Amino acid sequence: MRVTNQMIMSNMIKNISRNAERLQKIIEYTESYKKINRPSDDPMGMIKVMDYRTTLSKIEQYSENIEQADFWLRFNESTLTGFYEVVAEAKRIAISQSSEMADAETRSINADEVESIIDQLISLANSKLGGRYIFGGYKTDTPPFSRDGNYQASYHGDDGKMNATVGEGVSLETNITGDEIFMGSAGGVNIFDVLQDLRDGLDSDDTNVISNQVSLLGDAMQQILVGNSEIGSKVNRLEIAENHLNNFEMDITNLLSETEDADIAKTIIELKAQQTVYETVLQTTAMISQLSLINFM
């Protein structure tokens, strides 16, 4: 087959185009710091990149869930600590007013104090965070506790348990309900009933009733401590989940980097080499073009 000048020029143009394309791709690597910028660069690699990015997106959501759950639980813990301290004050009143040093007048005064304590505890039991009541179970939009005309405390929440998704198929319970921690639905004491009885005993100057509430208030304090311990256990589980996620995120990030990130030092060397090749191709093409033109003349 006869090789014509047109065929030579066509091959030279293709060669220039091919080397220019290689040069442009390497320049793109150095500018983006990525060796995969589009599916055509590495189809299988791009599939891995998309998978890694999806996983990292899920990890970010799980981390946000953990952060919110941790904040919620620690607020629960703080509120229960305040509740415990107020109940402890009620117990001190019961102890002091059940002794022979007290009389009808001091008991009447302390009856009013216990009445204030009950109102304070109702307020704490109706604590909310971010517009949501924390002790009402699923019913987070209405106050879980109230007092009726006879000053008896009532629970209006439910026993719903909220969960936070902290991993693929992994969720952790993030709340404790008011009926179990304050009303004794799980087998403990109804703290509000105990305080109501204490107030009535103080108001009626009945030392037997007052004395009976001392141990019950001790049980109430222990009940709150158990609830706080349960919350602490949930916080610990969240921390374990968070540490696992952090390690997993680091692993996936490294895999993503290995798959798509360019080795800049190596890429710069390749860039310089490709620039040399491209310039050589241009010079060679120019020389051949001149010779071909002379032959044509």
C-alpha positions as CSV (number, residue, x, y, z in Angstrom):
1,M,0.0,0.0,0.0
2,R,1.3,3.4,-1.0
3,V,1.8,5.8,1.9
4,T,0.6,9.2,0.8
5,N,1.4,12.6,2.4
6,Q,-2.3,12.9,3.4
7,M,-2.0,9.6,5.3
8,I,1.1,10.9,7.1
9,M,-0.5,14.1,8.0
10,S,-3.6,12.4,9.3
11,N,-1.5,10.1,11.5
12,M,0.5,13.1,12.8
13,I,-2.7,14.9,13.7
14,K,-4.1,11.9,15.5
15,N,-0.8,11.6,17.4
16,I,-0.9,15.2,18.4
17,S,-4.5,14.9,19.5
18,R,-3.8,11.7,21.5
19,N,-0.9,13.3,23.3
20,A,-2.8,16.5,23.9
21,E,-5.6,14.5,25.5
22,R,-3.1,12.6,27.7
23,L,-1.5,15.9,28.7
24,Q,-4.9,17.5,29.5
25,K,-5.9,14.6,31.6
26,I,-2.7,14.8,33.7
27,I,-3.2,18.6,34.1
28,E,-6.7,17.8,35.3
29,Y,-5.3,15.4,37.9
30,T,-2.9,18.0,39.2
31,E,-5.7,20.6,39.5
32,S,-8.3,18.4,41.1
33,Y,-5.9,16.2,43.1
34,K,-8.1,13.3,41.8
35,K,-7.2,10.5,39.4
36,I,-10.9,9.8,38.9
37,N,-12.9,12.8,37.8
38,R,-15.5,11.0,35.6
39,P,-16.7,7.4,35.1
40,S,-14.7,7.1,31.9
41,D,-11.4,7.6,33.9
42,D,-12.0,4.3,35.8
43,P,-15.5,2.8,35.6
44,M,-14.9,0.2,38.4
45,G,-13.0,2.7,40.5
46,M,-15.9,5.2,40.2
47,I,-18.3,2.5,41.4
48,K,-16.1,2.1,44.5
49,V,-15.9,5.9,45.0
50,M,-19.7,6.3,44.9
51,D,-20.1,3.4,47.3
52,Y,-17.5,4.9,49.7
53,R,-19.2,8.3,49.5
54,T,-22.6,6.8,50.2
55,T,-21.2,5.0,53.2
56,L,-19.6,8.3,54.5
57,S,-22.9,10.1,54.1
58,K,-24.6,7.4,56.2
59,I,-21.8,7.7,58.8
60,E,-22.3,11.4,59.0
61,Q,-26.1,10.9,59.6
62,Y,-25.4,8.3,62.3
63,S,-22.9,10.7,64.0
64,E,-25.6,13.4,64.0
65,N,-28.0,11.0,65.6
66,I,-25.5,10.1,68.3
67,E,-24.8,13.7,69.0
68,Q,-28.5,14.6,69.4
69,A,-29.2,11.5,71.5
70,D,-26.3,12.2,73.7
71,F,-27.5,15.8,74.3
72,W,-31.0,14.5,75.0
73,L,-29.8,11.9,77.5
74,R,-27.5,14.2,79.3
75,F,-30.3,16.7,79.7
76,N,-32.4,13.9,81.1
77,E,-29.6,13.1,83.5
78,S,-29.2,16.7,84.6
79,T,-33.0,17.0,85.2
80,L,-33.1,13.8,87.2
81,T,-30.2,15.1,89.3
82,G,-32.2,18.2,90.1
83,F,-35.2,16.0,90.9
84,Y,-33.1,13.9,93.3
85,E,-31.9,16.9,95.2
86,V,-35.4,18.2,95.7
87,V,-36.7,14.8,96.9
88,A,-33.7,14.7,99.2
89,E,-34.9,18.0,100.7
90,A,-38.3,16.5,101.2
91,K,-36.8,13.6,103.0
92,R,-34.8,16.0,105.3
93,I,-38.1,17.7,106.2
94,A,-39.8,14.3,106.9
95,I,-36.9,13.3,109.2
96,S,-36.8,16.6,111.1
97,Q,-40.6,16.9,111.4
98,S,-41.0,13.3,112.7
99,S,-38.8,14.0,115.7
100,E,-39.9,15.2,119.1
101,M,-38.3,18.6,118.4
102,A,-41.1,19.4,115.9
103,D,-44.6,20.5,116.8
104,A,-47.9,21.3,115.0
105,E,-46.8,24.8,114.1
106,T,-43.5,23.7,112.4
107,R,-45.2,20.9,110.7
108,S,-47.8,23.2,109.3
109,I,-45.1,25.5,108.0
110,N,-43.3,22.6,106.4
111,A,-46.5,21.3,104.9
112,D,-46.5,24.4,102.8
113,E,-42.9,23.8,101.9
114,V,-43.7,20.3,100.7
115,E,-46.5,21.7,98.7
116,S,-44.0,23.9,97.0
117,I,-41.7,21.0,96.5
118,I,-44.5,19.0,94.7
119,D,-45.1,22.0,92.3
120,Q,-41.3,22.2,91.7
121,L,-41.1,18.5,90.9
122,I,-44.1,18.7,88.6
123,S,-42.2,21.5,86.8
124,L,-39.1,19.4,86.5
125,A,-41.1,16.3,85.3
126,N,-42.5,18.6,82.6
127,S,-39.0,19.7,81.4
128,K,-38.6,20.0,77.7
129,L,-35.7,20.3,75.3
130,G,-36.0,21.8,71.8
131,G,-39.7,22.1,72.3
132,R,-40.2,18.5,73.2
133,Y,-41.2,17.1,76.7
134,I,-38.5,14.6,77.7
135,F,-40.5,12.3,80.1
136,G,-43.7,11.8,78.1
137,G,-42.7,8.8,76.0
138,Y,-43.9,9.4,72.4
139,K,-46.1,12.2,73.6
140,T,-43.5,14.9,73.4
141,D,-45.8,17.8,72.4
142,T,-47.9,18.0,75.6
143,P,-46.9,18.3,79.3
144,P,-46.8,14.7,80.7
145,F,-47.7,15.7,84.3
146,S,-50.5,17.8,85.9
147,R,-52.2,18.1,89.3
148,D,-56.0,17.9,89.6
149,G,-58.3,19.8,92.0
150,N,-57.3,17.6,94.9
151,Y,-53.7,18.3,94.1
152,Q,-53.1,14.7,93.0
153,A,-50.4,14.3,90.3
154,S,-51.4,12.6,87.0
155,Y,-49.3,11.2,84.1
156,H,-50.6,11.9,80.6
157,G,-47.7,10.5,78.6
158,D,-47.3,6.9,77.4
159,D,-44.6,4.2,77.7
160,G,-43.2,4.8,74.3
161,K,-39.4,4.2,73.9
162,M,-37.6,6.4,71.4
163,N,-34.6,5.1,69.6
164,A,-31.7,6.6,67.7
165,T,-30.2,4.8,64.7
166,V,-26.5,4.8,65.3
167,G,-25.3,2.3,62.7
168,E,-26.5,0.0,59.9
169,G,-29.4,-1.9,61.6
170,V,-28.3,-0.7,65.0
171,S,-30.5,1.5,67.2
172,L,-30.2,2.6,70.9
173,E,-32.9,3.6,73.3
174,T,-32.7,7.3,74.2
175,N,-35.4,8.1,76.7
176,I,-36.9,7.2,80.0
177,T,-40.6,7.7,80.7
178,G,-42.1,9.7,83.5
179,D,-44.4,6.9,84.6
180,E,-41.6,4.5,85.3
181,I,-39.2,7.0,86.9
182,F,-41.7,9.1,88.9
183,M,-44.9,7.1,89.2
184,G,-43.4,3.7,90.0
185,S,-45.0,1.9,87.0
186,A,-42.1,-0.5,86.9
187,G,-42.6,-1.6,90.4
188,G,-41.2,1.3,92.4
189,V,-42.9,4.0,94.4
190,N,-45.1,6.8,93.2
191,I,-43.0,9.7,94.3
192,F,-45.8,12.3,94.0
193,D,-48.1,10.1,96.1
194,V,-45.4,9.8,98.8
195,L,-45.0,13.6,98.9
196,Q,-48.7,14.1,98.9
197,D,-49.0,11.8,102.0
198,L,-46.1,13.7,103.6
199,R,-47.8,17.0,103.1
200,D,-51.1,15.6,104.5
201,G,-49.3,14.1,107.5
202,L,-47.6,17.5,108.2
203,D,-50.8,19.3,107.8
204,S,-52.6,17.0,110.2
205,D,-49.7,16.8,112.6
206,D,-49.7,13.0,112.2
207,T,-46.2,11.8,113.2
208,N,-46.9,8.2,112.2
209,V,-47.7,9.2,108.6
210,I,-44.7,11.6,108.5
211,S,-42.3,8.8,109.8
212,N,-43.7,6.3,107.3
213,Q,-42.7,8.6,104.4
214,V,-39.0,8.8,105.4
215,S,-38.2,5.3,104.1
216,L,-40.4,5.7,101.1
217,L,-38.6,8.9,100.2
218,G,-35.4,7.0,100.5
219,D,-36.8,4.4,98.1
220,A,-37.8,7.3,95.8
221,M,-34.2,8.7,95.8
222,Q,-32.9,5.2,95.0
223,Q,-35.4,4.9,92.2
224,I,-34.1,8.2,90.7
225,L,-30.5,7.0,91.1
226,V,-31.3,3.8,89.2
227,G,-32.9,5.8,86.5
228,N,-29.8,8.1,86.2
229,S,-27.6,5.0,86.2
230,E,-29.7,3.6,83.3
231,I,-29.2,6.9,81.4
232,G,-25.5,6.8,82.1
233,S,-25.4,3.3,80.6
234,K,-27.1,4.5,77.5
235,V,-24.6,7.4,77.2
236,N,-21.8,4.9,77.5
237,R,-23.3,2.8,74.7
238,L,-23.5,5.9,72.6
239,E,-19.9,6.6,73.2
240,I,-18.9,3.1,72.1
241,A,-21.0,3.5,69.0
242,E,-19.4,6.9,68.3
243,N,-15.9,5.4,68.7
244,H,-16.8,2.6,66.3
245,L,-18.1,5.1,63.7
246,N,-15.0,7.3,64.0
247,N,-12.8,4.3,63.3
248,F,-15.0,3.1,60.5
249,E,-15.1,6.6,58.9
250,M,-11.3,6.7,59.0
251,D,-11.1,3.4,57.2
252,I,-13.6,4.4,54.5
253,T,-11.9,7.8,54.1
254,N,-8.6,6.1,53.5
255,L,-10.1,3.6,51.0
256,L,-11.7,6.5,49.2
257,S,-8.4,8.4,49.1
258,E,-6.5,5.4,47.8
259,T,-9.1,4.9,45.1
260,E,-9.6,8.4,43.7
261,D,-6.8,10.7,45.0
262,A,-3.9,11.3,42.7
263,D,-0.3,10.9,43.8
264,I,0.6,14.5,43.3
265,A,4.4,13.9,43.3
266,K,4.1,11.1,40.8
267,T,1.6,13.1,38.7
268,I,3.9,16.1,38.5
269,I,6.7,13.9,37.2
270,E,4.2,12.4,34.6
271,L,3.1,15.9,33.7
272,K,6.6,17.0,32.9
273,A,7.3,13.9,31.0
274,Q,4.1,14.2,29.0
275,Q,4.8,17.9,28.3
276,T,8.2,16.8,26.9
277,V,6.5,14.1,24.7
278,Y,3.9,16.6,23.5
279,E,6.4,19.2,22.6
280,T,8.6,16.6,20.8
281,V,5.5,15.4,18.8
282,L,4.8,19.0,17.8
283,Q,8.3,19.7,16.7
284,T,8.5,16.4,14.8
285,T,5.2,17.1,13.1
286,A,6.3,20.6,12.1
287,M,9.5,19.2,10.6
288,I,7.7,16.4,8.7
289,S,5.1,18.9,7.5
290,Q,7.9,21.2,6.1
291,L,9.5,18.2,4.3
292,S,6.2,17.1,2.9
293,L,5.5,20.6,1.6
294,I,8.9,20.7,-0.1
295,N,8.3,17.4,-1.7
296,F,4.9,18.6,-2.9
297,M,6.5,21.7,-4.5
